[in-house]
Amino acid sequence: MKDLKQKLKEFYPESKPEKSFNEDSSPLANQLKRLYPEKKNIKHFPDTRLQQQSTGLEELVGGRWINTSFGDIFRAEFVWNLKDLYGNCDLSTIFSIDLKAFSEIFLAPPPRSVESILFLDTETTGLSGGSGTVAFMIGLGFIKDNSFHVHQYFISRLSHEEGMLELVQNIVNQYDTIISYNGKTFDIPLLNTRFLMNHQHPFHPDLSHIDLLHHSRNLWKYSQENCKLTTLERDKLGFEREEDIPGELIPGVYFEYIRLNRVDMLTQVFIHNRWDIITMLAILLRIVESQTRHQAENNPLDDYAKGRLFRNRKDFERSISHYRHVLSSSISRQRRINTLLELGAVLKKCGEFEDALIVWTEACDPDLPFCFEAYRELAVYYEHREKDFLKAHHIVSEALMKIPRHRQDQIPDMEKRKNRLERKISSGNNDERHNRL
């Protein structure tokens, strides 16, 4: 039987001499090497003092330690000149934003000024949330003195969390609008949970919060492969990060830092978080620019999304305009059918029946896929508004002949309508209509 000493050796093998950072072959380091087999010139931030040798955080990312009653908190500080282009985006246009339009676009109370907007992003010990997940880094971005400042609060030990939360809460209280990316689902609920678990007050319920992910999806979900921040960064800003650390590796990097003091790997997390925060400002500007532009978009799928967006906001004039931009473009036959049906519904809601008839008739074009909804709309219009039962009967009969096999469940509806129309025609109601005309 194994004695206790042997068992302990199995669970806790003898420690080996620490390797230098350059020689470390941890699984995470190997995974990063596989992702980036050849080192390229990393696109760094101006004045960011990154080095590959082992040094302190102050030297690697720029910042200082702040003493709190709950332990030391590191704050990295970075300033971006708003006159510098971010990809193809002029960040200085933030100063010319109409705050009333800002409020209408984001359906939120207008901020007092652009200086009262705070951008927030967290890096956490896990990606699934829950009470066991801790934000080890909280990045905050704000405009001051015509520059964009990024402050990143970081804890080297999980036991220092309460001090970081207290610092962040004091800063957030100075702003009236928070902007995040997927913050309503992840960052804010996570932070509020951590506040409560540390016996602190959560964010004030009246604090305005704008989640850019929701607004990005409203505009670009049809034209983009996804609405990840880095995807929009590439496609909407013309900017692509070099050697950015994948988000799913970040928790592991933090635990490597705690276990092996891997400061050099941790610097990539600071850079990743900074890019995310600055990109949020650029995406905010792209959203404002897109929603205030009445002209056709470069991609008809973006116009289709805007047609739906303004329809839901009951701005029917804008909705109709964007749907017509779609129809004047080269699109798939099924997208054309969908657009015609949605445009017809908006025109009907506005009482513009003559234009709606043109749209529904186009949707019944034999060169397009069979559209049961368009035939039904035409039949309803001629039966109930025009009282032209013969015309309605002709439309229903044509639909019954064209209904494809995979849509046989729609036959009973049309058969019922056809039988009713035949009863009305046989009673002479249609002749009376023509006599009145």
C-alpha positions as CSV (number, residue, x, y, z in Angstrom):
1,M,0.0,0.0,0.0
2,K,1.2,3.5,-0.9
3,D,2.1,5.6,2.0
4,L,0.9,9.2,2.4
5,K,4.2,10.7,1.1
6,Q,3.9,8.7,-2.2
7,K,0.3,9.8,-2.7
8,L,1.1,13.4,-2.2
9,K,3.9,13.1,-4.7
10,E,1.4,11.9,-7.3
11,F,-0.8,14.9,-6.7
12,Y,1.9,17.4,-6.2
13,P,5.0,16.4,-8.3
14,E,8.3,18.0,-7.3
15,S,8.5,21.5,-8.5
16,K,11.0,22.2,-11.3
17,P,13.2,25.2,-11.6
18,E,11.3,28.1,-13.1
19,K,12.0,28.6,-16.7
20,S,12.7,32.0,-18.1
21,F,9.7,33.7,-19.9
22,N,11.3,33.1,-23.3
23,E,11.7,29.4,-22.6
24,D,8.4,28.7,-21.0
25,S,6.5,25.9,-22.7
26,S,3.2,26.0,-20.9
27,P,0.1,24.7,-22.9
28,L,-1.2,28.3,-23.2
29,A,2.1,29.6,-24.5
30,N,2.3,26.7,-27.0
31,Q,-1.3,27.5,-28.1
32,L,-0.4,31.1,-28.8
33,K,2.7,30.0,-30.7
34,R,0.5,27.8,-32.9
35,L,-1.9,30.8,-33.6
36,Y,1.0,33.1,-34.4
37,P,3.9,30.9,-35.7
38,E,5.7,33.8,-37.2
39,K,6.1,37.0,-35.3
40,K,4.9,40.0,-37.3
41,N,5.3,43.7,-36.5
42,I,2.6,44.1,-34.0
43,K,0.4,47.2,-34.5
44,H,1.0,48.7,-31.1
45,F,-0.5,51.8,-29.6
46,P,1.6,54.9,-29.8
47,D,4.0,55.3,-26.8
48,T,3.0,51.8,-25.5
49,R,6.3,50.4,-24.0
50,L,6.0,46.7,-24.8
51,Q,9.0,44.5,-24.4
52,Q,9.4,40.7,-24.5
53,Q,11.6,40.4,-21.5
54,S,10.3,40.0,-18.0
55,T,9.6,43.4,-16.4
56,G,6.9,45.0,-14.4
57,L,3.5,46.1,-15.5
58,E,4.4,49.7,-15.2
59,E,7.2,49.4,-17.8
60,L,5.2,47.1,-20.1
61,V,1.9,48.9,-20.4
62,G,2.3,52.2,-18.7
63,G,0.5,53.0,-15.5
64,R,0.8,52.9,-11.8
65,W,-0.3,51.0,-8.7
66,I,-3.0,52.5,-6.5
67,N,-3.1,51.6,-2.9
68,T,-6.6,50.9,-1.5
69,S,-7.8,49.4,1.8
70,F,-8.5,46.1,-0.1
71,G,-5.1,45.8,-1.7
72,D,-3.1,47.4,-4.6
73,I,-4.9,48.0,-7.9
74,F,-3.0,48.6,-11.1
75,R,-4.3,51.4,-13.4
76,A,-2.9,51.5,-16.9
77,E,-3.4,54.8,-18.7
78,F,-3.5,55.5,-22.4
79,V,-4.5,58.5,-24.5
80,W,-5.6,58.4,-28.2
81,N,-5.4,61.6,-30.2
82,L,-8.9,62.0,-31.7
83,K,-7.3,63.7,-34.7
84,D,-5.7,60.4,-35.7
85,L,-7.8,58.2,-38.1
86,Y,-8.9,54.8,-36.6
87,G,-8.9,52.7,-39.8
88,N,-11.1,54.9,-42.0
89,C,-13.0,56.4,-39.2
90,D,-12.5,60.0,-38.1
91,L,-13.0,59.8,-34.3
92,S,-13.1,63.6,-34.0
93,T,-16.6,63.6,-35.5
94,I,-17.8,62.7,-32.0
95,F,-17.7,66.4,-31.2
96,S,-20.2,67.2,-34.0
97,I,-22.9,64.7,-33.0
98,D,-26.4,66.1,-32.5
99,L,-27.2,64.8,-29.0
100,K,-31.0,65.0,-29.7
101,A,-30.4,62.7,-32.8
102,F,-28.2,60.6,-30.6
103,S,-31.1,60.1,-28.2
104,E,-33.5,59.2,-31.1
105,I,-31.1,56.7,-32.6
106,F,-30.3,54.9,-29.4
107,L,-33.7,55.3,-27.7
108,A,-32.1,56.6,-24.6
109,P,-32.0,59.9,-22.7
110,P,-29.5,62.3,-24.3
111,P,-26.1,62.7,-22.5
112,R,-25.3,66.1,-21.1
113,S,-22.3,66.2,-23.5
114,V,-19.9,63.8,-25.2
115,E,-17.7,64.2,-22.1
116,S,-20.4,62.6,-20.0
117,I,-20.3,59.3,-22.0
118,L,-18.3,56.4,-20.5
119,F,-17.2,53.3,-22.5
120,L,-16.9,50.1,-20.5
121,D,-15.4,46.7,-21.3
122,T,-14.3,43.9,-18.9
123,E,-11.9,41.0,-19.1
124,T,-13.0,38.1,-16.9
125,T,-11.9,34.8,-15.5
126,G,-14.6,33.0,-17.6
127,L,-16.9,33.7,-20.5
128,S,-20.1,32.1,-19.2
129,G,-20.8,34.6,-16.5
130,G,-22.3,33.5,-13.1
131,S,-21.4,34.3,-9.6
132,G,-18.1,32.5,-9.8
133,T,-16.8,34.7,-12.7
134,V,-14.7,37.7,-11.7
135,A,-13.7,40.7,-13.8
136,F,-10.0,41.0,-13.3
137,M,-9.7,44.0,-15.6
138,I,-12.2,46.8,-16.2
139,G,-11.5,49.2,-19.0
140,L,-13.1,52.6,-19.1
141,G,-12.9,55.0,-22.0
142,F,-13.9,58.7,-21.9
143,I,-13.3,62.0,-23.7
144,K,-11.3,64.7,-22.0
145,D,-9.3,67.6,-23.3
146,N,-10.1,66.7,-26.9
147,S,-8.6,63.3,-26.5
148,F,-9.9,59.8,-25.9
149,H,-8.6,58.4,-22.6
150,V,-8.5,54.7,-21.7
151,H,-8.0,53.7,-18.1
152,Q,-7.7,50.0,-17.3
153,Y,-8.1,48.8,-13.7
154,F,-6.4,45.5,-13.0
155,I,-6.1,43.2,-10.0
156,S,-3.1,41.0,-9.6
157,R,-5.0,38.9,-6.9
158,L,-8.6,38.0,-6.9
159,S,-8.7,39.1,-3.2
160,H,-8.2,42.7,-4.3
161,E,-11.5,42.8,-6.3
162,E,-13.4,44.9,-3.8
163,G,-10.9,47.7,-4.1
164,M,-11.1,47.8,-7.9
165,L,-14.9,47.7,-7.8
166,E,-14.9,50.7,-5.4
167,L,-12.6,52.7,-7.7
168,V,-14.7,51.9,-10.8
169,Q,-18.0,52.7,-9.0
170,N,-16.7,56.1,-8.0
171,I,-15.7,56.9,-11.6
172,V,-19.0,55.6,-13.2
173,N,-21.0,57.8,-10.8
174,Q,-19.5,60.9,-12.6
175,Y,-21.1,60.0,-15.9
176,D,-24.7,59.8,-17.1
177,T,-24.3,57.3,-20.0
178,I,-22.5,54.0,-20.3
179,I,-21.7,52.4,-23.6
180,S,-20.8,48.8,-24.0
181,Y,-20.7,46.0,-26.5
182,N,-22.9,43.1,-25.3
183,G,-22.9,44.8,-21.9
184,K,-26.6,44.3,-21.2
185,T,-26.1,40.5,-21.4
186,F,-22.7,40.1,-19.9
187,D,-20.6,43.0,-18.5
188,I,-23.2,44.9,-16.5
189,P,-25.0,41.9,-14.9
190,L,-21.6,40.5,-14.1
191,L,-20.4,43.7,-12.4
192,N,-23.7,44.2,-10.5
193,T,-23.4,40.6,-9.2
194,R,-19.8,41.3,-8.1
195,F,-20.9,44.5,-6.4
196,L,-23.5,42.7,-4.4
197,M,-21.2,39.9,-3.5
198,N,-18.8,42.5,-2.1
199,H,-21.5,44.3,-0.2
200,Q,-21.5,47.3,-2.5
201,H,-24.3,49.0,-4.4
202,P,-24.8,48.0,-8.0
203,F,-24.9,50.6,-10.8
204,H,-27.7,53.1,-10.3
205,P,-30.9,51.9,-12.2
206,D,-31.3,55.4,-13.7
207,L,-27.9,55.2,-15.3
208,S,-28.4,55.2,-19.1
209,H,-26.9,52.2,-20.8
210,I,-26.4,51.8,-24.6
211,D,-25.4,48.3,-25.8
212,L,-23.9,48.8,-29.3
213,L,-24.3,45.1,-30.1
214,H,-28.1,45.4,-30.3
215,H,-27.9,48.4,-32.6
216,S,-25.2,46.9,-34.7
217,R,-27.3,43.8,-35.3
218,N,-30.3,46.0,-36.3
219,L,-28.2,47.6,-39.0
220,W,-25.8,44.9,-40.3
221,K,-26.9,41.4,-39.3
222,Y,-28.0,40.6,-42.9
223,S,-24.8,41.8,-44.6
224,Q,-22.2,40.6,-42.1
225,E,-21.0,37.1,-41.3
226,N,-21.4,38.0,-37.7
227,C,-21.5,41.1,-35.5
228,K,-18.5,40.5,-33.4
229,L,-16.6,43.6,-32.6
230,T,-13.5,42.6,-34.5
231,T,-15.6,41.7,-37.6
232,L,-17.2,45.1,-37.7
233,E,-13.8,46.6,-37.0
234,R,-12.5,45.0,-40.2
235,D,-15.6,45.5,-42.5
236,K,-17.0,48.8,-41.3
237,L,-13.8,50.6,-40.1
238,G,-11.2,49.2,-42.5
239,F,-9.1,48.3,-39.5
240,E,-7.6,44.9,-38.6
241,R,-5.7,44.0,-35.5
242,E,-2.4,42.2,-35.9
243,E,-1.7,39.3,-33.5
244,D,-4.8,40.0,-31.4
245,I,-5.2,37.5,-28.6
246,P,-8.4,35.4,-29.0
247,G,-10.9,36.2,-26.3
248,E,-11.3,32.6,-25.3
249,L,-7.7,32.5,-24.3
250,I,-7.8,35.5,-22.0
251,P,-8.9,33.8,-18.8
252,G,-6.1,31.3,-19.2
253,V,-3.6,34.1,-19.7
254,Y,-4.7,35.6,-16.4
255,F,-4.3,32.4,-14.5
256,E,-0.9,31.9,-16.1
257,Y,0.0,35.4,-14.8
258,I,-1.1,34.4,-11.3
259,R,0.7,31.1,-11.4
260,L,3.9,32.0,-13.2
261,N,3.9,35.8,-13.2
262,R,3.7,35.8,-17.0
263,V,3.6,39.6,-17.4
264,D,4.7,39.5,-21.0
265,M,1.6,37.5,-22.1
266,L,-0.6,39.7,-20.0
267,T,0.3,42.7,-22.0
268,Q,-1.6,41.3,-25.0
269,V,-4.7,41.4,-22.8
270,F,-4.3,45.1,-22.0
271,I,-3.8,45.8,-25.8
272,H,-6.9,43.7,-26.7
273,N,-9.0,45.5,-24.1
274,R,-7.8,48.9,-25.4
275,W,-8.7,48.0,-29.0
276,D,-12.1,47.0,-27.9
277,I,-12.8,50.3,-26.1
278,I,-11.6,52.5,-28.9
279,T,-13.5,50.4,-31.5
280,M,-16.7,51.0,-29.5
281,L,-16.3,54.7,-30.0
282,A,-15.7,54.2,-33.8
283,I,-18.7,51.8,-34.1
284,L,-20.9,54.3,-32.2
285,L,-20.0,56.9,-34.9
286,R,-20.7,54.4,-37.7
287,I,-24.1,53.7,-36.3
288,V,-25.0,57.3,-36.0
289,E,-23.7,58.0,-39.5
290,S,-25.7,55.1,-41.0
291,Q,-29.0,55.9,-39.3
292,T,-28.8,59.6,-40.3
293,R,-28.0,58.8,-43.9
294,H,-31.1,58.7,-46.2
295,Q,-29.2,57.7,-49.4
296,A,-28.8,54.1,-50.5
297,E,-26.3,52.0,-48.7
298,N,-23.4,50.3,-50.5
299,N,-25.0,46.9,-49.7
300,P,-28.7,46.4,-50.4
301,L,-28.9,44.1,-47.4
302,D,-28.1,47.1,-45.2
303,D,-30.9,49.0,-46.7
304,Y,-33.2,46.0,-46.1
305,A,-32.2,46.0,-42.4
306,K,-32.8,49.8,-42.2
307,G,-36.2,49.3,-43.9
308,R,-37.1,46.9,-41.1
309,L,-35.6,49.1,-38.4
310,F,-37.5,52.2,-39.3
311,R,-40.7,50.2,-39.8
312,N,-40.5,49.0,-36.2
313,R,-39.9,52.6,-35.1
314,K,-43.0,53.6,-37.1
315,D,-40.9,55.9,-39.3
316,F,-42.7,54.6,-42.4
317,E,-41.4,57.2,-44.8
318,R,-37.8,56.2,-44.1
319,S,-38.8,52.5,-44.1
320,I,-40.4,52.8,-47.6
321,S,-37.4,54.7,-48.9
322,H,-34.9,52.0,-47.9
323,Y,-37.1,49.2,-49.1
324,R,-37.2,50.9,-52.5
325,H,-33.4,51.2,-52.5
326,V,-33.3,47.4,-52.0
327,L,-35.7,46.7,-54.9
328,S,-33.6,48.9,-57.2
329,S,-30.6,46.8,-56.5
330,S,-29.4,43.4,-57.6
331,I,-30.7,40.9,-55.0
332,S,-31.8,37.3,-54.8
333,R,-35.3,36.4,-55.9
334,Q,-36.3,35.3,-52.4
335,R,-34.9,38.6,-50.9
336,R,-37.0,40.5,-53.5
337,I,-40.1,38.6,-52.4
338,N,-39.5,39.4,-48.8
339,T,-38.8,43.0,-49.5
340,L,-41.9,43.4,-51.6
341,L,-44.1,41.8,-48.9
342,E,-42.7,44.0,-46.2
343,L,-42.9,47.2,-48.4
344,G,-46.5,46.2,-49.2
345,A,-47.4,45.9,-45.5
346,V,-46.0,49.3,-44.7
347,L,-47.8,50.9,-47.7
348,K,-51.0,49.3,-46.6
349,K,-50.5,50.6,-43.0
350,C,-50.1,54.1,-44.5
351,G,-53.3,53.7,-46.5
352,E,-51.3,53.9,-49.8
353,F,-53.3,51.1,-51.4
354,E,-52.6,52.0,-55.0
355,D,-48.8,51.6,-54.4
356,A,-49.4,48.5,-52.4
357,L,-51.3,46.9,-55.2
358,I,-48.4,47.5,-57.6
359,V,-46.0,45.9,-55.0
360,W,-48.3,42.8,-54.4
361,T,-48.8,42.4,-58.2
362,E,-45.0,42.4,-58.7
363,A,-44.7,39.8,-56.0
364,C,-47.0,37.5,-58.0
365,D,-44.6,37.8,-61.0
366,P,-44.2,34.2,-62.5
367,D,-40.4,34.7,-62.6
368,L,-40.4,35.0,-58.8
369,P,-41.0,32.1,-56.3
370,F,-44.7,31.6,-55.6
371,C,-45.9,34.1,-53.0
372,F,-49.0,33.0,-51.2
373,E,-49.1,36.1,-49.1
374,A,-49.2,38.4,-52.1
375,Y,-52.1,36.5,-53.7
376,R,-54.0,36.7,-50.5
377,E,-53.4,40.4,-50.1
378,L,-54.7,41.0,-53.6
379,A,-57.7,38.8,-53.0
380,V,-58.6,40.6,-49.7
381,Y,-58.2,44.0,-51.4
382,Y,-60.5,43.2,-54.3
383,E,-63.1,41.4,-52.2
384,H,-63.4,43.7,-49.3
385,R,-62.3,47.1,-50.5
386,E,-63.3,47.1,-54.2
387,K,-66.1,44.6,-53.9
388,D,-64.9,43.2,-57.2
389,F,-65.7,39.6,-56.5
390,L,-64.9,38.4,-60.0
391,K,-61.4,39.9,-59.9
392,A,-60.9,38.4,-56.4
393,H,-62.1,35.0,-57.6
394,H,-59.7,35.1,-60.6
395,I,-56.8,35.8,-58.3
396,V,-57.7,33.0,-55.9
397,S,-58.2,30.5,-58.7
398,E,-54.8,31.5,-60.1
399,A,-53.2,31.0,-56.7
400,L,-54.8,27.5,-56.3
401,M,-53.3,26.5,-59.6
402,K,-49.8,27.7,-58.7
403,I,-49.5,26.6,-55.1
404,P,-46.5,24.2,-55.0
405,R,-46.6,20.8,-53.4
406,H,-44.6,21.8,-50.4
407,R,-47.1,24.5,-49.5
408,Q,-50.3,22.4,-49.8
409,D,-51.3,23.4,-46.3
410,Q,-52.3,26.8,-47.7
411,I,-54.9,25.3,-50.0
412,P,-57.8,25.2,-47.4
413,D,-57.5,28.9,-46.8
414,M,-57.8,29.7,-50.6
415,E,-60.6,27.1,-51.1
416,K,-62.6,28.7,-48.3
417,R,-62.1,32.1,-49.8
418,K,-63.0,30.8,-53.3
419,N,-66.2,29.2,-52.1
420,R,-67.3,32.4,-50.3
421,L,-66.6,34.5,-53.4
422,E,-68.6,32.1,-55.6
423,R,-71.6,32.5,-53.2
424,K,-71.3,36.3,-53.5
425,I,-71.0,36.2,-57.3
426,S,-74.0,33.8,-57.6
427,S,-76.1,36.2,-55.4
428,G,-75.5,39.0,-57.9
429,N,-73.5,41.2,-55.6
430,N,-70.7,41.7,-58.2
431,D,-73.2,42.9,-60.8
432,E,-74.5,45.5,-58.4
433,R,-71.0,46.8,-57.9
434,H,-70.5,47.2,-61.7
435,N,-73.9,49.0,-62.0
436,R,-72.9,51.5,-59.3
437,L,-69.6,52.2,-61.2
